[in-house]
Amino acid sequence: MKRLSRLPVRPAPLTLLLLALGASGMSGARVRLGEVLPPHPWQDSGRELVVLYSHDCGDIGPLWGVLEAAGLPIRAVNAEELAAPAPAGLTPWRGEAATAFSRALKVGEYPAVLLVQGGRVLNAWEGTFGQAEAAKLGE
């Protein structure tokens, strides 16, 4: 009798993202769940991630990598006055309107990650996201 080897069960990238963000202490967001997004320049596309960040977030490279691995559209919102980079392929929304958008959502700390569906906030995380959390997702 031939023995079947078990394939390792790996959660979907979005599940990994949600687990990592939840475990990273970012769950203290002041953004209200169920809230409709304020006016923005993009067309809603079902489920998507909205990333609000500013120049003083430090290196959020690991966060970008994890978010991109989730496979959802990403809307980068570079709030406040100074421009900060986003990964290649993402064009951040910048300027006074981007800052007003972020403040209308009552974001308390950057970076903030919003899981949005149909223009409504399903979940939100604020705060820091370090190399350790990103490394766990890569395992």
DSSP file (Angstrom, degrees, kcal/mol; ACC not computed):
  #  RESIDUE AA STRUCTURE BP1 BP2  ACC     N-H-->O    O-->H-N    N-H-->O    O-->H-N    TCO  KAPPA ALPHA  PHI   PSI    X-CA   Y-CA   Z-CA
    1    1 A M              0   0    0      0, 0.0     2,-0.4     0, 0.0     0, 0.0   0.000 360.0 360.0 360.0 130.9    0.0    0.0    0.0
    2    2 A K        -     0   0    0      1,-0.0     2,-0.5     0, 0.0     0, 0.0  -0.621 360.0-134.0 -81.8 133.0    1.3    3.3   -1.0
    3    3 A R        -     0   0    0     -2,-0.4     2,-0.5     1,-0.0    -1,-0.0  -0.743  13.4-138.0 -90.5 129.0    1.5    5.9    1.7
    4    4 A L        -     0   0    0     -2,-0.5     2,-0.3     1,-0.0    -1,-0.0  -0.720  15.3-137.5 -86.1 128.8    0.2    9.4    0.8
    5    5 A S        -     0   0    0     -2,-0.5     2,-0.4     1,-0.0    -1,-0.0  -0.647  20.0-120.3 -84.0 143.6    2.4   12.2    2.1
    6    6 A R        -     0   0    0     -2,-0.3    -1,-0.0     1,-0.0     3,-0.0  -0.677  18.6-135.5 -85.3 132.3    0.5   15.1    3.6
    7    7 A L        -     0   0    0     -2,-0.4     2,-0.1     1,-0.1    -1,-0.0  -0.659  32.4-103.4 -80.3 140.4    1.0   18.4    2.0
    8    8 A P        -     0   0    0      0, 0.0     2,-0.6     0, 0.0    -1,-0.1  -0.421  31.9-127.6 -64.7 138.7    1.6   21.2    4.5
    9    9 A V        -     0   0    0     -2,-0.1    -3,-0.0    -3,-0.0     0, 0.0  -0.792  28.5-172.9 -89.6 120.2   -1.5   23.3    4.9
   10   10 A R        -     0   0    0     -2,-0.6     6,-0.0     0, 0.0     0, 0.0  -0.959  22.4-123.2-115.2 128.4   -0.7   27.0    4.4
   11   11 A P        -     0   0    0      0, 0.0     5,-0.0     0, 0.0     0, 0.0  -0.253  39.9 -90.3 -63.0 157.2   -3.2   29.7    5.1
   12   12 A A     >  -     0   0    0      1,-0.1     4,-2.2     4,-0.0     3,-0.4  -0.281  38.8-107.3 -64.3 154.0   -4.0   32.1    2.3
   13   13 A P  H  > S+     0   0    0      0, 0.0     4,-2.4     0, 0.0    57,-0.2   0.852 120.2  53.5 -54.9 -37.3   -1.9   35.3    2.1
   14   14 A L  H  > S+     0   0    0     56,-0.3     4,-2.6     2,-0.2     5,-0.2   0.904 107.9  50.6 -66.1 -38.8   -4.8   37.4    3.4
   15   15 A T  H  > S+     0   0    0     -3,-0.4     4,-2.5     2,-0.2    -1,-0.2   0.925 110.2  49.6 -62.3 -43.9   -5.2   35.2    6.4
   16   16 A L  H  X S+     0   0    0     -4,-2.2     4,-2.7     1,-0.2    -2,-0.2   0.908 110.4  51.4 -60.2 -42.1   -1.5   35.5    7.1
   17   17 A L  H  X S+     0   0    0     -4,-2.4     4,-2.8    -5,-0.2     5,-0.3   0.941 110.7  47.3 -60.0 -48.7   -1.8   39.3    6.8
   18   18 A L  H  X S+     0   0    0     -4,-2.6     4,-2.2     1,-0.2    -2,-0.2   0.897 113.3  48.5 -63.0 -40.6   -4.6   39.4    9.2
   19   19 A L  H  X S+     0   0    0     -4,-2.5     4,-2.2     2,-0.2    -1,-0.2   0.926 113.3  47.2 -64.0 -44.5   -2.9   37.2   11.7
   20   20 A A  H  X S+     0   0    0     -4,-2.7     4,-1.0     2,-0.2    -2,-0.2   0.920 114.0  46.0 -66.0 -43.4    0.4   39.2   11.5
   21   21 A L  H  <>S+     0   0    0     -4,-2.8     5,-1.2     1,-0.2     3,-0.3   0.903 113.7  49.4 -67.0 -39.5   -1.3   42.6   11.9
   22   22 A G  H ><5S+     0   0    0     -4,-2.2     3,-0.7    -5,-0.3     5,-0.3   0.868 113.5  46.3 -65.7 -36.4   -3.5   41.3   14.7
   23   23 A A  H 3<5S+     0   0    0     -4,-2.2    -1,-0.2     1,-0.2    -2,-0.2   0.629  99.9  70.3 -80.2 -14.1   -0.4   39.9   16.5
   24   24 A S  T 3<5S-     0   0    0     -4,-1.0    -1,-0.2    -3,-0.3    -2,-0.2   0.454 110.5-110.1 -87.6   1.3    1.7   43.0   16.0
   25   25 A G  T < 5S+     0   0    0     -3,-0.7     3,-0.5    -4,-0.2    -3,-0.1   0.634  84.7 121.3  83.5  12.1   -0.2   45.2   18.4
   26   26 A M      < +     0   0    0     -5,-1.2   100,-3.2     1,-0.2     3,-0.4   0.412  42.0  97.0 -86.4   3.5   -1.7   47.3   15.6
   27   27 A S        +     0   0    0     -5,-0.3    -1,-0.2    98,-0.2    97,-0.1   0.402  55.2  89.6 -79.4   5.9   -5.3   46.5   16.6
   28   28 A G        +     0   0    0     -3,-0.5    -1,-0.2    98,-0.4    97,-0.1  -0.009  57.7 151.6 -90.7  32.1   -5.8   49.7   18.7
   29   29 A A        -     0   0    0     95,-0.5    78,-0.1    -3,-0.4    95,-0.1  -0.260  42.5-153.0 -66.6 148.1   -7.1   51.8   15.8
   30   30 A R        +     0   0    0     76,-0.3    -1,-0.1     2,-0.1    77,-0.1   0.504  62.2 114.4 -94.1  -8.2   -9.6   54.6   16.3
   31   31 A V  S    S-     0   0    0      1,-0.1     2,-0.5     4,-0.0    75,-0.1  -0.404  73.9-117.4 -62.4 137.8  -11.0   54.3   12.8
   32   32 A R    >   -     0   0    0     73,-0.3     3,-1.6    -2,-0.1    89,-0.3  -0.678  21.5-125.9 -86.7 125.9  -14.6   53.1   13.1
   33   33 A L  T 3  S+     0   0    0     -2,-0.5    89,-0.2     1,-0.2     3,-0.1  -0.435  96.2  25.9 -67.4 140.9  -15.4   49.8   11.6
   34   34 A G  T 3  S+     0   0    0     87,-3.6    -1,-0.2     1,-0.3    88,-0.1   0.267  89.6 140.1  87.8 -11.0  -18.3   49.9    9.1
   35   35 A E    <   -     0   0    0     -3,-1.6    86,-2.4    86,-0.2     2,-0.3  -0.365  55.6-119.8 -66.5 142.2  -17.5   53.6    8.3
   36   36 A V  B     -A  120   0A   0     84,-0.2    84,-0.2    -3,-0.1    -1,-0.1  -0.652  34.3-106.6 -80.2 137.6  -17.7   54.7    4.7
   37   37 A L        -     0   0    0     82,-2.9     3,-0.1    -2,-0.3    -1,-0.1  -0.352  34.4-114.3 -61.8 141.7  -14.4   56.0    3.3
   38   38 A P        -     0   0    0      0, 0.0    -1,-0.1     0, 0.0    63,-0.1  -0.197  59.0 -58.7 -63.6 170.0  -14.3   59.8    2.8
   39   39 A P        +     0   0    0      0, 0.0    62,-0.0     0, 0.0     0, 0.0  -0.239  69.0 171.6 -54.3 139.5  -14.0   61.0   -0.8
   40   40 A H        -     0   0    0      2,-0.2    58,-0.0    -3,-0.1    -3,-0.0  -0.930  42.1-112.8-147.2 165.7  -10.9   59.7   -2.5
   41   41 A P  S    S+     0   0    0      0, 0.0     2,-0.2     0, 0.0     0, 0.0   0.478  86.3  78.2 -87.1  -1.0   -9.5   59.6   -6.1
   42   42 A W  S    S-     0   0    0     33,-0.0     2,-0.5     1,-0.0    -2,-0.2  -0.686  80.2-113.1-108.2 162.2   -9.7   55.9   -6.8
   43   43 A Q        -     0   0    0     -2,-0.2    -1,-0.0     1,-0.1     0, 0.0  -0.788  40.3-109.7 -90.0 130.2  -12.6   53.7   -7.8
   44   44 A D        -     0   0    0     -2,-0.5     2,-0.1     1,-0.1     3,-0.1  -0.287  30.5-165.9 -58.7 141.2  -13.6   51.1   -5.1
   45   45 A S        -     0   0    0      1,-0.3     2,-0.2    28,-0.1    -1,-0.1  -0.513  40.8 -96.2-132.0  67.5  -12.7   47.6   -6.2
   46   46 A G  S    S+     0   0    0     -2,-0.1    72,-1.5    71,-0.0    73,-0.5  -0.411 101.1  11.5  62.9-124.0  -14.4   45.1   -3.9
   47   47 A R  E    S+B  117   0A   0     70,-0.2     2,-0.3    -2,-0.2    70,-0.2  -0.751  83.1 151.1 -90.1 132.3  -12.0   44.1   -1.2
   48   48 A E  E     -B  116   0A   0     68,-2.8    68,-3.1    -2,-0.4     2,-0.5  -0.957  41.5-116.0-152.7 166.3   -8.8   46.3   -0.9
   49   49 A L  E     -Bc 115  74A   0     24,-3.0    26,-3.0    -2,-0.3     2,-0.5  -0.933  18.5-161.2-110.3 132.9   -6.2   47.6    1.5
   50   50 A V  E     -Bc 114  75A   0     64,-2.5    64,-2.8    -2,-0.5     2,-0.6  -0.970   8.5-163.8-113.4 120.4   -5.8   51.3    2.2
   51   51 A V  E     -Bc 113  76A   0     24,-2.9    26,-3.4    -2,-0.5     2,-0.5  -0.921   2.8-168.1-110.3 117.4   -2.4   52.1    3.7
   52   52 A L  E     +Bc 112  77A   0     60,-2.9    60,-2.7    -2,-0.6     2,-0.3  -0.912  23.1 152.3-105.1 124.9   -2.1   55.5    5.3
   53   53 A Y  E     - c   0  78A   0     24,-2.6    26,-2.2    -2,-0.5     2,-0.3  -0.941  25.7-153.8-147.3 166.4    1.4   56.5    6.2
   54   54 A S    >   -     0   0    0     -2,-0.3     3,-1.4    24,-0.2     4,-0.2  -0.838  39.7 -93.4-137.0 175.7    3.6   59.6    6.6
   55   55 A H  G >  S+     0   0    0     27,-0.4     3,-0.6    24,-0.4    25,-0.1   0.738 118.2  59.1 -63.2 -24.1    7.3   60.5    6.3
   56   56 A D  G 3  S+     0   0    0      1,-0.2    -1,-0.3    26,-0.1     3,-0.1   0.186  74.7  95.8 -96.2  19.4    7.9   59.8   10.0
   57   57 A C  G <  S-     0   0    0     -3,-1.4    -1,-0.2     1,-0.3     2,-0.2   0.663  79.0-144.3 -76.8 -16.5    6.9   56.2   10.0
   58   58 A G    <   -     0   0    0     -3,-0.6     2,-0.9    -4,-0.2    -1,-0.3  -0.500  57.4 -11.7  80.5-159.4   10.5   55.0    9.5
   59   59 A D        +     0   0    0     -2,-0.2     4,-0.1     1,-0.1    -3,-0.0  -0.667  61.1 166.5 -80.5 108.3   11.3   52.0    7.4
   60   60 A I     >  +     0   0    0     -2,-0.9     4,-2.2     1,-0.2     3,-0.2   0.050  36.1 121.1-108.3  24.6    8.0   50.3    6.6
   61   61 A G  H  > S+     0   0    0      1,-0.2     4,-2.2     2,-0.2     5,-0.2   0.898  72.6  52.5 -53.0 -46.4    9.5   48.1    3.9
   62   62 A P  H  > S+     0   0    0      0, 0.0     4,-2.0     0, 0.0    -1,-0.2   0.885 108.0  52.4 -60.1 -36.8    8.5   44.8    5.7
   63   63 A L  H  > S+     0   0    0     66,-0.3     4,-2.6    -3,-0.2     5,-0.2   0.937 107.5  50.8 -63.7 -46.4    4.9   46.0    5.9
   64   64 A W  H  X S+     0   0    0     -4,-2.2     4,-2.7     1,-0.2     5,-0.2   0.917 109.3  52.3 -56.7 -43.5    4.7   46.8    2.2
   65   65 A G  H  X S+     0   0    0     -4,-2.2     4,-1.7     1,-0.2    -1,-0.2   0.908 111.0  45.7 -60.4 -43.8    6.0   43.3    1.4
   66   66 A V  H  X S+     0   0    0     -4,-2.0     4,-0.8     2,-0.2    -1,-0.2   0.908 113.2  49.9 -66.2 -42.5    3.4   41.6    3.6
   67   67 A L  H ><>S+     0   0    0     -4,-2.6     3,-0.9     1,-0.2     5,-0.5   0.913 109.9  50.1 -64.5 -42.4    0.6   43.8    2.2
   68   68 A E  H ><5S+     0   0    0     -4,-2.7     3,-1.3     1,-0.2    -1,-0.2   0.864 105.2  58.3 -63.4 -35.3    1.6   43.1   -1.4
   69   69 A A  H 3<5S+     0   0    0     -4,-1.7    -1,-0.2     1,-0.2    -2,-0.2   0.708  89.8  73.3 -67.8 -19.6    1.7   39.3   -0.7
   70   70 A A  T <<5S-     0   0    0     -3,-0.9   -56,-0.3    -4,-0.8    -1,-0.2   0.733  98.7-134.9 -68.2 -21.1   -2.0   39.5    0.4
   71   71 A G  T < 5 +     0   0    0     -3,-1.3    -3,-0.1    -4,-0.4    -2,-0.1   0.633  60.7 123.9  78.9  13.3   -2.9   39.8   -3.3
   72   72 A L  S   <S-     0   0    0     -5,-0.5    -1,-0.3     1,-0.1   -24,-0.2  -0.733  73.0 -90.7-102.1 154.8   -5.4   42.6   -2.8
   73   73 A P        -     0   0    0      0, 0.0   -24,-3.0     0, 0.0     2,-0.5  -0.394  44.0-145.8 -58.8 140.6   -5.4   46.0   -4.5
   74   74 A I  E     -c   49   0A   0    -26,-0.2     2,-0.6   -24,-0.1   -24,-0.2  -0.949  11.6-162.8-116.0 129.6   -3.4   48.5   -2.4
   75   75 A R  E     -c   50   0A   0    -26,-3.0   -24,-2.9    -2,-0.5     2,-0.5  -0.949  13.7-155.2-108.7 112.0   -4.3   52.2   -2.1
   76   76 A A  E     -c   51   0A   0     -2,-0.6    17,-2.7    15,-0.3     2,-0.6  -0.782   9.2-171.5 -92.6 125.2   -1.3   54.1   -0.7
   77   77 A V  E     -cd  52  93A   0    -26,-3.4   -24,-2.6    -2,-0.5     2,-1.2  -0.933   7.1-163.0-120.2 105.4   -2.2   57.4    1.0
   78   78 A N  E     -cd  53  94A   0     15,-2.3    17,-0.6    -2,-0.6   -24,-0.2  -0.744  23.2-171.3 -90.5  94.1    0.9   59.5    1.9
   79   79 A A        +     0   0    0    -26,-2.2   -24,-0.4    -2,-1.2     3,-0.1  -0.307  38.3  34.0 -86.8 169.4   -0.6   61.9    4.5
   80   80 A E  S    S-     0   0    0     15,-0.2    15,-0.5     1,-0.2    19,-0.1  -0.205 100.8 -58.7  75.0-167.4    0.9   64.9    6.1
   81   81 A E  S    S+     0   0    0     13,-0.1     2,-0.3     2,-0.1    -1,-0.2   0.877 105.4  67.2 -84.0 -40.3    3.3   67.4    4.6
   82   82 A L  S    S-     0   0    0     -3,-0.1   -27,-0.4     1,-0.1     2,-0.1  -0.644  79.4-118.2 -93.4 138.4    6.4   65.6    3.5
   83   83 A A        -     0   0    0     -2,-0.3    -1,-0.1   -29,-0.1   -29,-0.1  -0.446  29.3-171.8 -70.8 141.5    6.5   63.0    0.7
   84   84 A A        -     0   0    0     -2,-0.1   -29,-0.1   -31,-0.1   -31,-0.1  -0.977  26.4-104.6-131.7 145.9    7.6   59.5    1.6
   85   85 A P        -     0   0    0      0, 0.0     3,-0.0     0, 0.0     0, 0.0  -0.229  25.9-161.5 -72.7 159.4    8.2   56.7   -0.9
   86   86 A A        -     0   0    0      4,-0.2     3,-0.1     1,-0.1     4,-0.1  -0.871  39.3 -77.8-126.7 163.4    6.0   53.7   -1.7
   87   87 A P    >   -     0   0    0      0, 0.0     3,-2.1     0, 0.0    -1,-0.1  -0.179  62.1 -81.3 -60.5 156.1    7.0   50.5   -3.4
   88   88 A A  T 3  S+     0   0    0      1,-0.3     3,-0.1     3,-0.0     0, 0.0  -0.301 119.2  32.2 -55.4 138.6    7.5   50.4   -7.2
   89   89 A G  T 3  S+     0   0    0      1,-0.2     2,-0.5    -3,-0.1    -1,-0.3   0.219  98.2  97.8  94.8 -14.1    4.2   50.1   -8.9
   90   90 A L    <   -     0   0    0     -3,-2.1    -1,-0.2    -4,-0.1    -4,-0.2  -0.926  57.0-158.8-108.1 129.1    2.2   52.0   -6.3
   91   91 A T        -     0   0    0     -2,-0.5   -15,-0.3    -3,-0.1     2,-0.1  -0.900  19.9-142.2-105.0 107.1    1.4   55.6   -6.9
   92   92 A P        -     0   0    0      0, 0.0     2,-0.5     0, 0.0   -15,-0.2  -0.356  10.1-124.1 -70.9 147.8    0.7   57.2   -3.5
   93   93 A W  E     +d   77   0A   0    -17,-2.7   -15,-2.3    -2,-0.1     2,-0.3  -0.809  42.8 175.4 -86.0 126.4   -2.0   59.8   -3.1
   94   94 A R  E     +d   78   0A   0     -2,-0.5     3,-0.3   -17,-0.2     4,-0.2  -0.803  21.4  52.6-129.4 167.6   -0.3   62.9   -1.6
   95   95 A G  S  > S-     0   0    0    -17,-0.6     4,-2.1   -15,-0.5   -15,-0.2  -0.453  96.7 -40.1 105.6-173.2   -1.2   66.4   -0.6
   96   96 A E  H  > S+     0   0    0      1,-0.2     4,-2.6     2,-0.2    -1,-0.2   0.864 132.3  53.3 -60.6 -39.1   -3.8   68.3    1.4
   97   97 A A  H  > S+     0   0    0     -3,-0.3     4,-2.1     2,-0.2    -1,-0.2   0.883 108.5  50.1 -66.5 -37.3   -6.6   66.1    0.2
   98   98 A A  H  > S+     0   0    0      2,-0.2     4,-2.2    -4,-0.2    -1,-0.2   0.902 112.2  47.6 -65.8 -41.2   -4.8   62.9    1.2
   99   99 A T  H  X S+     0   0    0     -4,-2.1     4,-2.5     2,-0.2    -2,-0.2   0.910 111.1  50.6 -66.3 -41.7   -4.1   64.4    4.7
  100  100 A A  H  X S+     0   0    0     -4,-2.6     4,-2.4     2,-0.2    -2,-0.2   0.890 109.0  52.9 -62.3 -39.4   -7.8   65.5    5.0
  101  101 A F  H  X S+     0   0    0     -4,-2.1     4,-1.3     2,-0.2    -2,-0.2   0.941 111.1  46.0 -58.3 -50.3   -8.8   61.9    4.1
  102  102 A S  H  <>S+     0   0    0     -4,-2.2     5,-1.6     1,-0.2     4,-0.3   0.907 114.2  47.2 -61.9 -43.9   -6.6   60.4    6.8
  103  103 A R  H ><5S+     0   0    0     -4,-2.5     3,-1.1     1,-0.2    -1,-0.2   0.843 106.0  58.4 -69.8 -33.4   -7.8   62.9    9.4
  104  104 A A  H 3<5S+     0   0    0     -4,-2.4    -1,-0.2     1,-0.3    -2,-0.2   0.811 104.1  52.8 -65.0 -28.6  -11.4   62.4    8.5
  105  105 A L  T 3<5S-     0   0    0     -4,-1.3   -73,-0.3    -3,-0.3    -1,-0.3   0.558 113.2-125.1 -79.9  -8.3  -10.9   58.7    9.3
  106  106 A K  T < 5 -     0   0    0     -3,-1.1   -76,-0.3    -4,-0.3     2,-0.2   0.870  36.5-173.4  64.8  39.9   -9.5   59.7   12.7
  107  107 A V      < -     0   0    0     -5,-1.6    -1,-0.2     1,-0.2     3,-0.1  -0.488   9.8-170.1 -64.1 128.6   -6.3   57.8   12.2
  108  108 A G        +     0   0    0      1,-0.3     2,-0.3    -2,-0.2    -1,-0.2   0.725  65.2  15.9 -94.8 -25.3   -4.4   58.1   15.5
  109  109 A E  S    S-     0   0    0      2,-0.0    18,-0.4    18,-0.0    -1,-0.3  -0.993  83.6 -95.4-153.0 140.3   -1.0   56.7   14.4
  110  110 A Y  S    S+     0   0    0     -2,-0.3   -57,-0.2    16,-0.2     2,-0.1  -0.793  94.4  46.3-100.5 148.5    0.8   56.0   11.2
  111  111 A P  S    S+     0   0    0      0, 0.0    16,-2.0     0, 0.0     2,-0.4   0.608  73.6 174.7 -74.0 156.0    1.1   53.6    9.5
  112  112 A A  E     -BE  52 126A   0    -60,-2.7   -60,-2.9    14,-0.2     2,-0.5  -0.992  14.6-159.3-126.8 138.1   -2.5   52.6    9.5
  113  113 A V  E     -BE  51 125A   0     12,-2.6    12,-2.1    -2,-0.4     2,-0.5  -0.977   6.5-167.4-120.7 126.0   -3.8   49.7    7.4
  114  114 A L  E     -BE  50 124A   0    -64,-2.8   -64,-2.5    -2,-0.5     2,-0.7  -0.950  14.3-149.6-114.4 130.0   -7.5   49.5    6.5
  115  115 A L  E     -BE  49 123A   0      8,-2.6     7,-3.5    -2,-0.5     8,-1.5  -0.897  30.5-174.3 -93.2 119.2   -9.2   46.4    5.1
  116  116 A V  E     -BE  48 121A   0    -68,-3.1   -68,-2.8    -2,-0.7     2,-0.4  -0.909  18.4-176.2-122.6 140.9  -12.0   47.8    3.0
  117  117 A Q  E >  S-BE  47 120A   0      3,-2.6     3,-1.8    -2,-0.4   -70,-0.2  -0.982  76.3 -10.1-137.4 128.2  -14.8   46.2    1.1
  118  118 A G  T 3  S-     0   0    0    -72,-1.5   -71,-0.1    -2,-0.4     3,-0.1   0.813 129.1 -55.1  57.7  32.0  -17.3   48.1   -1.0
  119  119 A G  T 3  S+     0   0    0    -73,-0.5   -82,-2.9     1,-0.2     2,-0.4   0.510 115.9 110.6  82.1   4.1  -16.0   51.4    0.3
  120  120 A R  E <  S-AE  36 117A   0     -3,-1.8    -3,-2.6   -84,-0.2     2,-0.5  -0.906  73.3-113.3-115.6 143.0  -16.6   50.5    4.0
  121  121 A V  E     + E   0 116A   0    -86,-2.4   -87,-3.6    -2,-0.4    -5,-0.2  -0.602  32.4 174.6 -75.3 118.9  -13.9   49.7    6.6
  122  122 A L  E     -     0   0A   0     -7,-3.5     2,-0.3    -2,-0.5    -6,-0.2   0.817  69.3  -5.7 -90.3 -37.7  -14.0   46.1    7.6
  123  123 A N  E     - E   0 115A   0     -8,-1.5    -8,-2.6   -91,-0.1    -1,-0.4  -0.982  62.9-161.6-154.6 157.7  -10.9   46.1    9.9
  124  124 A A  E     - E   0 114A   0     -2,-0.3   -95,-0.5   -10,-0.2     2,-0.3  -0.999   4.8-173.4-148.9 143.6   -8.2   48.6   10.9
  125  125 A W  E     - E   0 113A   0    -12,-2.1   -12,-2.6    -2,-0.3     2,-0.3  -0.992   6.9-172.3-135.3 142.5   -4.7   48.5   12.4
  126  126 A E  E     + E   0 112A   0   -100,-3.2   -98,-0.4    -2,-0.3     2,-0.3  -0.967  40.3  37.9-132.1 150.0   -2.5   51.3   13.5
  127  127 A G  S    S-     0   0    0    -16,-2.0     2,-0.2   -18,-0.4  -101,-0.1  -0.775  86.6 -14.6 120.0-157.1    1.1   51.5   14.7
  128  128 A T        -     0   0    0     -2,-0.3     2,-0.4  -104,-0.1    -2,-0.1  -0.488  40.5-166.6 -89.7 156.5    4.4   49.9   14.1
  129  129 A F        -     0   0    0     -2,-0.2   -66,-0.3  -104,-0.1     2,-0.1  -0.915  19.6-162.0-142.8 109.8    5.1   46.8   12.1
  130  130 A G     >  -     0   0    0     -2,-0.4     4,-1.5  -106,-0.1     3,-0.3  -0.259  34.6 -97.9 -97.6 178.6    8.6   45.4   12.5
  131  131 A Q  H  > S+     0   0    0      1,-0.2     4,-2.6     2,-0.2     5,-0.2   0.829 116.3  62.8 -59.5 -36.3   10.9   42.9   10.8
  132  132 A A  H  > S+     0   0    0      1,-0.2     4,-1.8     2,-0.2    -1,-0.2   0.917 103.9  46.0 -61.4 -44.9    9.9   40.1   13.3
  133  133 A E  H  > S+     0   0    0     -3,-0.3     4,-1.4     1,-0.2    -1,-0.2   0.905 113.7  49.4 -64.5 -41.0    6.3   40.1   12.2
  134  134 A A  H  X S+     0   0    0     -4,-1.5     4,-1.3     1,-0.2    -2,-0.2   0.886 108.5  53.4 -64.6 -38.8    7.3   40.1    8.5
  135  135 A A  H  X S+     0   0    0     -4,-2.6     4,-0.6     1,-0.2    -1,-0.2   0.875 104.2  56.1 -64.8 -37.2    9.8   37.3    9.0
  136  136 A K  H >< S+     0   0    0     -4,-1.8     3,-0.8     1,-0.2    -1,-0.2   0.876 105.8  51.5 -62.3 -37.1    7.0   35.2   10.6
  137  137 A L  H 3< S+     0   0    0     -4,-1.4    -1,-0.2     1,-0.2    -2,-0.2   0.815 103.8  58.2 -70.1 -29.2    4.9   35.6    7.5
  138  138 A G  H 3<        0   0    0     -4,-1.3    -1,-0.2     1,-0.2    -2,-0.2   0.599 360.0 360.0 -76.4 -10.4    7.8   34.5    5.2
  139  139 A E    <<        0   0    0     -3,-0.8    -1,-0.2    -4,-0.6    -2,-0.1   0.487 360.0 360.0 -73.4 360.0    8.1   31.1    7.0
